[in-house]
Amino acid sequence: MGPVLDTTPGYGIVKRRMEHTLVDKNKLLNRVRRIRGQVEGLERAIAEDRDCSDVLQIIAAARGAMGALMGEVIEDHVRFHIVDPDRVPSSKQAQSAQQLIDVLKPYLR
């Protein structure tokens, strides 16, 4: 599939579909579904006036899950659109890309 034009007001940029994630599409969708379940659990906990510590724990879990999802998508983006550190691991760009991935993934969890 080709580029897709973003029709959001103020954005005249061309965006590419996440074709490179098709292999991991089910994995990503499963993560999103788990996050949805956590957010629904958060909604129930608040509606039921559950203890603050319970609510905070659910929020922390959902935030961690969202961060992990973000880490996966960022890693895929770096490897597909910037430079794949697995292809030419000795190049300076590949080493920098791997360092970026290594720093961001734990930070986002």
N, C-alpha and C positions, 0 to 999 in steps of 0.2 A: 504494500500500500504506500502511496505517496504522502507528501507533506499535507498537513491539515492546517487551514487558516484559523487562527483563534479570532473569534468574532466578539470577544469581550471589548466593550467600549474603551478606547484609549490604547488598545494593543493591536498593532498592525503587523505583528510578527508571525512568521511561519513556524509552526511547531510540528515536530515529527511524532508519529505514533510510537508507542513503546513496543515496537515489533520484536526487539531483542529480548523482551521479558516474556514472550509467548511460551517459552519453555517452562518458565517458572510461574506462569499465570495462575494455575490452580493453587500453588503454594501461597502466592500473594493474596488471592481471593480468600483462602482459608484464614489467613492472618486477619484480613479485614472483617470476616464474619466473627472471629473470636473477639475482636475489638468491639464490634457491634453488640455482642452478648455482654461484654463488660460494661458498656455504656448503658445498656438496658438494665443491667443489675444495679448500676449506680442510680438510675432513675427510680427504680423500685425502692432502694435503700432510703433515698431522700423522701419519697412519698410515704414510706412506712415510719418515718422519724427514727431511723436507726441511729445508734450511737455514732458520735463524730469519728471515733477511731475506726469504726467499720467503714464509714464513708471515705475517710482519708486513705484507707488501705485499698479500696476499690479504685479510687482516683489514681493512686500510685501505680497500681497494676495496669490500668488502661493507658496511663502515660508511658509506662515502660514498653507496652505492646506497640503503641504508636511510634515510639522512638526506634524500636527494632524494625518496624516496617519501613520507616524513613531510612534507616541504615541500609536495608536491602536495596531499596530503590536508588539511593545515592551510589552504592557500590556498583550496581548495574550501569548506572549512568556514566560513572567514571570509566568503567571497563569498556563500554561500547562507544561513547561519544568523545572521550578525551584520550585515553591511552590504556591499553590492556597490559598490566604489569606481567601477565603470564606469557605474552608473546615475545617480548624482548626484555627479559628481566634485568639485564645489565645496563640498559639505557637510563640516563639521568631522569627523563620524564617518567619512565616506568617505575623507577624507585620512588620518585616523588608521589606518584599516584598511589602506590602501595602504602606509603607513609600516611597519606591523607586518609585512605580507607581504614588503616589501623588506628588512627587517632579518632576518627569520627564514630566508628561503630560502637566502641564502649561508651563514648560520651552520650550517644543517643539512647542508650538503654537505661 
